[in-house]
Amino acid sequence: MGMFAESPFALNGFELNIQDALTAIDRVLRDGQVADSTRVMLEAARRALRDETD
């Protein structure tokens, strides 16, 4: 498990835990229409966050 897996982090002034962040990213990727460059960044963020929880 990554060292930040249990700690909340700040994102635009809101505290989210990693699972909340993953849920939000998955929802945007599934439901949102995002630019290809944004999709690439979100997918990279999702992989990094999942690595923290492994």
N, C-alpha and C positions, 0 to 999 in steps of 0.2 A: 504494500500500500504506500502511496506517495506521502510525502511529509505534510502536504496541505489538504489531504483528503477529509480530515475532520474539522478543518478551520474554515469559517466563512471568509469571503473576500469581498472587496468593494467593487462595484461596477456601476459607474455613473451615479454614485451616491447611495446606491442600494446594496445591502448586504445579501448575498446569495450563497447558499452552499453549493458544492460542486454538482450535486444531483439536480438542483433547481436550474443551474446553468445548462446542464446537458439537456434537460427537458425543454428549456426555452430554445436552445439551438436546434434541437430536433423538430420542434414545432415550426420554427421559421423555415427550415429547410424543406419540410413537408408541405406547409401551407402557403408560405410566402413566395412572392415572385421577386427574386433577388438577382442582381447582376452576377455574371459568372465569376468575377473577381471576388465579390463578397461571398459567394458560395464556397470558393476555394479557401478563403480565410476562415469561414465558419467550420468547414470540415476539418481544417487543421486544428482549430481550437478544440473541437469535439474530441479529436484523437488525443490531444495533449491532456485534456481533462480526464478522459477515460484511463489514460496511462497513470494518472495520479491515484485513481481508485483501484488499480490492480495490485 
